[in-house]
Amino acid sequence: MAGTKEGAAKAKKTIEERHGQDFFARIGGAGGKVTGTKKGFAANPKRASEAGKKGGARSRRGVKAKAKEIAVKS
């Protein structure tokens, strides 16, 4: 019954039986609570710099295209 209104109603009923009436309120309230956690390159700028250097070295763009990009940014 997955993907039907009847299936959704059964799933909701099962979840409420197993986890309580306030299950959806609890998991909804948990969203966005964690702040200040650095992830990815924000946690390690040195690693980001190294990755950028590697990507730039492997780039297939010519020297003219890179010079043009720098001129546009200025």
Buried (B, 14 or more C-beta within 10 A) or exposed (E): EEEEEEEEEEEEEEBEEEEEEEBEEEEEEEEEEEEEEEEEEEEEEEEEEEEEEEEEEEEEEEEEEEEEEEEEEE
